[in-house]
Structures are given as C-alpha cells and as structure tokens.
Amino acid sequence: MAFPTAMNNAAEVSRLNELRQNFKAWFLEQIKSKWKIALLSLVAAWIVTTLTSDLSTHYFTKITLIATGRKTSNHAKATVIWLKTPRIAELRQKNFEILKSKGWIEWDGIFISNRDQPAELRLEGYFPRDQVLRFSHTRYSGEAKLEVNGKTTTLDLYSETPGPLTIPLEQYLSDQDRSVIRVFVSYFAAFMKHTLLLLFLGIVLHPIYRKLPYPQPSPIKFEIRKTPRGAIYLMALSIAILLLFMAAYYPGVMSFDAYQQYMEGVLFQFNDWHPPIMALLWSFINKIIPGAAGMFLLHLMMGIGSFYLLSRVALLREKKLYFLPLFTIFLPIVSCMISNIIKDVSSALSLLFAFSLWYFSVSVGKLTRPKLLFILVILFYGSSVRLNALPAAVPLLFLIMKNFTSTRKAVLSTLFIAMLFHASNDFLTYRLLNARRTYPIQPVISHNLMGIYRITGKNYFPSSYLKKDHLDSLMMRYSPKSYDPTTFVKDRYMTRDAGVISELKDAWVSAILHEPGAYLIHRWILFKSFLKDVAYITMHVSHPEPNSLPQRPHPLKQETSLGKLNYGVIFWLYDHARFVYRGITYLIAILVLLAISVYRKSAAAIALNVSSFFYFVPYFFFAPAANYRYVYWCMLAGITSIFVMWFETRRHVDPSREDDLLLML
C-alpha cells in the first residue's frame, strides 16, 4: 500500500517544482518587461522628492508670543497682533504643538489676538533655519513679546503706514538643537511614497500608452538625407544670443506680481490671485538656481529654443536666410518683454515652444509618443498660467491631434484634452496646493458695476460688499479705462467671503440683464482704450524687493549698457511708431494673416492665427487696462505664422532636378 502513496508524493513534488518553475519564469518575465517602468519610477521619484522636500537642517524650537495688550502710541486704534507666517495649515501638517489662550483666534490661516489680552501663544516643533516670523505693522497694532528658545524680544507693531515686520528665526537658533535624522526620515518616507505612486501609475498607464497610434504622415514633412552643416552655425548663434541677453538682463526683471509669485513658491503657500502653477514651477527651479535667475533663464531658453527650431526648419527647406527666425528675438516688440519675469511672458513662450517643437518634429518626421507627451505638458503649463490662455491652446491641440486621427476624432480629442487641462489645473490649484481663494474676478465685476452706476445712476452693489457712501467715495477716483484707481486703494473693499462673493456675482448678472446697453458701453470704452492706448509697455529694472520675502531673489536693479541700448530702441519706437505696441495693430494683423493663411491652405499658420484670435477676443469682457503684455502671445503667434507660410512656399525649380523635387511638399 506504500507504493501508490510514494507515487502520489512524487507527483505532488514534481507538480510543485513545475509551479515553482512557472512562477519563476513569470516573475522574470515581469521584471524583464517592467524594469524600464521601475527604473523610470525610481528616477522620477528621486527628482520629485528632491525638488519638493525641504532638505535643510531643522531645529527644535520653542516660540512663545505674548500679546501684552499695551499701546505703544497714543494714536494707536487698538492692540491687535497679527502673526501671518508661519501659517496654521503648515504647522498642523508638520505636527507642531500649538497652545494658545482664549485671547488668540485663528482666521484665514493666520493667528490674531484682538481680545482678552494679555494672551499667550506657544509653538513647538522642528523649524528650518531659514524660517521667518512675519507680523503686520498697522495703526491697530500694539506691543508683543517674542520669546524663542529663552531669548526675549519686545516688538512694537504700531505704524501709521501698514506693512510687514519680518524676523528671521536663524538669529535665535544654535547648532545644539538641530535634528538631521528627521530630515532623512521624512525624505526617505517621501521617496518611497512617490516611488510606489509612480510605479502604480506607470503599470496602469503603460498599456494605454502602447496602444496610442503613431502619427500619420504630415503634409509638411520633407525628405532629409543628412544633417545640414548649417545646424552647427545655428547652435553657435543661439548660444551667442543666450549669452548676449544674459549679459544685458541677468538675473531678470521682477515686478510686484513676480515678487508675490516668488514668495508663494519659496513658502509653498499659494493663493489664486495669480495662477499658482508658475509659483509651483518657480519653487522647483529655485532649488536648482535660487532667486530670479532660474525663471529668467527658463523663459530665455524657451524663447531662443523656439526660434532655433524654426530656423532649423528654414535651413532644411534650403532657405537662404535660414537664420532669420533666430534674429526675431532682437525685434523690440519681442525683446521688450523677454527679460520680464511675468506670467504673460511665461504663457506666451510656453505656447510658442510647444508649437515650434511640434512643427520641427513633424517636419523631420520624428514626432514620437514621448515627444508628444512632452509637448502636451508644455501646452498644459502655458494654458494654465494665464486665464485666457486655455482657449488659445485649443487650436494648437487640434493641430497636434490631427496628426494622429481623423478630423472628427481630432475635434473630440481636442475638446476632451482641453477639459482635462482645465480640470487638472483646478485640481492642482485647490486640491494639491490648497490655494486660498481670493476671487480675482472681483475687480472686473466691481469695475463693471461702477461703470453701470456711472452711466445709469443705479447702484447694483450688495450692501454686504460695498456700501453706498464708500462707493461714492470710490467713484471720485473711477476711470472707465482702467480698474486700478478703484481697486488697489487704501480703503479696500474686496473680500474672501464666499457668501458675499456669491451675492456680488448675482448682482452682476442682474445688472447686465437689466442694463445691457450700459454694460456694453462701459466695456466698449475700456476695450477701445485697450485697442488704441499704450498705457504701459515694459519694465527695464526691477521694483525694490519687499522686506517680507523669506529669501532674496536678487533681480536686476540697475541697467546694463546692453540693456540701455535695447531699451533706447524700444522707447524710441514708443515715441515715433507707437502703433507697434497697440492692441488694434495685432487685432488687424490677426485677421489679415488668418485670411492669407486660409488662402495659402497652411494648417499650421491657420492654427496660430486662430489661437491668437481666441486669446484676444476675451479681453472685451475682462481686459483691465491698456497693457502691451496682454497681447504678447498675439504678436509672437503672428510673427511665427509668417515664418510658417514662408517655409511652406514652393520654390520655382527645374523639374528635371530630382534633388530639388525631394525638397518640395
């Protein structure tokens, strides 16, 4: 009876060995097929973790802030204390201990003491060395006592002129309290989290990615037998232009808007007054090249890179003046903004770079799926960094999608990707970055209601937003050509209360429905000014750096000799040929170039001009004032469309010459 049992045992062992061998073969096959995804996940996780993690040494710090309740001036209105940085959400996210007496309240993410003083606030945890404490100087502020690790300072926060008071935490810290272990633990935890997430996404999306069709042959593709020798000259010329502009404008020119976005990126605390995606990108770049220089160089390289790619196309088409697109950057209408670190420039250059990369790729027949994804990422950024840039990206998306499928499917794909861009930007802004809502539509709505009030005498403002006496005082400064005089004022009225904003929007809709004529007249007055006036062109040096910045960006504050030369030409044109900076010039150019491109049947040129038109038209409804930067993309798109039509112009050749025929479309 033992013999069958032994046979059964041997069969089971054999089956187990077979299963073991099958599993081993399957496992090795999975590793072999997925090793690229795993490697890319590890590299991407390392990059993301390094860019997003705070690698500075942290110090255990005990902070005690006492609102004493004492006025430091007979003119002080109260003894309120505002502690604006660090913000409450950041402290809670990092598990800081927060102890406060009932005299302290939490409002809009900050600490405020305005009653039951003296009142004590205690914060304990591991702060980075570059942490700052930011208070508010106001007419309503009094005395506060600050104690950090046993060192006490008395603060006088009263001031007739509102402003920030920034105290670096570094002056209170010693090396005895630092913790390096916590930095590595948090870094490793973040690295593992990002690795697993990217690995999961890679495994899920890889089958979908492999099913993407390859691009169809493009009508603008032409034969290339070897790399043109002139490409070396173009590369050398591009590097020379880069160095020249660096000598003229490094490390870049910053306005108040740029300082605000830079501060958001450094503190990693965002609001939606400016689209946070630029501040987010800046926070990453700032870890590699600190300050203004990183973003300036990115913009400059995108601009020069775009014109280099267009010049390469001209070279491959055997145009005698193939270097002409590269010299476009020296045009005053282009160079006047290239040094300014501002969202309009960031958006326009991103759209231009995405188009140029696509156009060059399809021209040489090398539009691969990885390159397509990279182009879409650039388009996503360019469409998200300005409010009216998404409509401008739609024609470019259609142009790209048309390379992959039929016209009908390309339209559907374009609409889907555009909606995905919008939803992704919204998710990034309010979910991932947790940006505070500031309702930047307020100035537009308020200015429209003020215009209707001026024309009809009817006040549609809800009293919860703006009272009648305050409105009348603002109307003394009202300008139909700009909302600045009644928006950025000392007696500000804007709010972040969602309920009040809802009432304001309802009142705005009601005013337009009841007074459509007055609304259109008001908008036409401003839009006409936007078309014909040149209220502002550019900045040649940066505004002074605000004291509230946690890190100094060190932007350009004194003109260089090259900068003076360039801006001399820019402002000479302003005095003698002002039309080159007017909005109406580019509106007319858009329509003329669109008609020509339709006649020439150039799909790329049509897309550029339609994109420009979609970018321009919304200004009728929300243009704040006449400003050249608002039409910067329209100018770049128009110039690029001219180059595209030049590239696609057939040469008159002898049909007997086969080599020339290969270069024809």
C-alpha positions, 0 to 999 in steps of 0.5 A: 500500500506504500507504493501508490502513496510514494507515487502520489508524493512524487507527483505532488513534488514534481507538480510543485517544482513545475509551479515553482518553475512557472512562477519563476519564469513569470516573475522574470518575465515581469521584471524583464518587461517592467524594469524600464517602468521601475527604473523610470519610477525610481528616477522620477521619484528621486527628482520629485522628492528632491525638488519638493522636500525641504532638505535643510537642517531643522531645529527644535524650537520653542516660540512663545508670543505674548500679546501684552495688550499695551499701546505703544502710541497714543494714536494707536486704534487698538492692540491687535497682533497679527502673526501671518507666517508661519501659517496654521495649515503648515504647522498642523501638517508638520505636527507642531504643538500649538497652545494658545489662550482664549485671547488668540483666534485663528482666521484665514490661516493666520493667528490674531489676538484682538481680545482678552489680552494679555494672551499667550501663544506657544509653538513647538516643533522642528523649524528650518533655519531659514524660517521667518516670523512675519507680523503686520505693522498697522495703526491697530497694532500694539506691543508683543513679546517674542520669546524663542528658545529663552531669548526675549524680544519686545516688538512694537507693531504700531505704524501709521503706514501698514506693512510687514515686520519680518524676523528671521528665526536663524538669529535665535537658533544654535547648532545644539538643537538641530535634528538631521535624522528627521530630515532623512526620515521624512525624505526617505518616507517621501521617496518611497511614497512617490516611488510606489505612486509612480510605479502604480501609475506607470503599470496602469498607464503603460498599456494605454500608452502602447496602444496610442497610434503613431502619427500619420504622415504630415503634409509638411514633412520633407525628405532629409538625407543628412544633417545640414552643416548649417545646424552647427552655425545655428547652435553657435548663434543661439548660444551667442544670443543666450549669452548676449541677453544674459549679459544685458538682463541677468538675473531678470526683471521682477515686478510686484506680481513676480515678487508675490509669485516668488514668495508663494513658491519659496513658502509653498503657500499659494493663493489664486490671485495669480495662477499658482502653477508658475509659483509651483514651477518657480519653487522647483527651479529655485532649488536648482538656481535660487532667486530670479535667475532660474525663471529668467533663464527658463523663459530665455531658453524657451524663447531662443529654443523656439526660434532655433527650431524654426530656423532649423526648419528654414535651413532644411527647406534650403532657405537662404536666410535660414537664420532669420527666425533666430534674429526675431528675438532682437525685434523690440516688440519681442525683446521688450518683454523677454527679460520680464519675469511675468506670467504673460511672458511665461504663457506666451513662450510656453505656447510658442515652444510647444508649437515650434517643437511640434512643427520641427518634429513633424517636419523631420518626421520624428514626432514620437509618443514621448515627444508628444507627451512632452509637448502636451505638458508644455501646452498644459503649463502655458494654458494654465498660467494665464486665464485666457490662455486655455482657449488659445491652446485649443487650436494648437491641440487640434493641430497636434491631434490631427496628426494622429486621427481623423478630423472628427476624432481630432475635434473630440480629442481636442475638446476632451484634452482641453477639459482635462487641462482645465480640470487638472489645473483646478485640481492642482490649484485647490486640491494639491496646493490648497490655494486660498481663494481670493476671487480675482474676478472681483475687480472686473465685476466691481469695475463693471458695476461702477461703470453701470452706476456711472452711466445709469445712476443705479447702484447694483452693489450688495450692501454686504460688499460695498456700501453706498457712501464708500462707493461714492467715495470710490467713484471720485477716483473711477476711470472707465479705462482702467480698474486700478484707481478703484481697486488697489486703494487704501480703503479696500473693499474686496473680500474672501467671503464666499457668501458675499462673493456669491451675492456680488456675482448675482448682482452682476448678472442682474445688472447686465440683464437689466442694463445691457446697453450700459454694460456694453458701453462701459466695456466698449470704452475700456476695450477701445482704450485697450485697442488704441492706448499704450498705457504701459509697455515694459519694465527695464529694472526691477521694483525694490524687493519687499522686506517680507520675502523669506529669501532674496531673489536678487533681480536686476536693479540697475541697467546694463549698457546692453540693456540701455541700448535695447531699451533706447530702441524700444522707447524710441519706437514708443515715441515715433511708431507707437502703433507697434505696441497697440492692441488694434495693430495685432487685432488687424494683423490677426485677421489679415494673416488668418485670411492669407493663411486660409488662402495659402491652405497652411494648417499650421499658420491657420492654427496660430492665427486662430489661437491668437484670435481666441486669446484676444477676443476675451479681453472685451469682457475682462481686459483691465487696462491698456497693457502691451503684455496682454497681447504678447502671445498675439504678436509672437503667434503672428510673427511665427505664422509668417515664418510658417507660410514662408517655409511652406512656399514652393520654390520655382525649380527645374523639374528635371532636378530630382534633388530639388523635387525631394525638397518640395511638399 
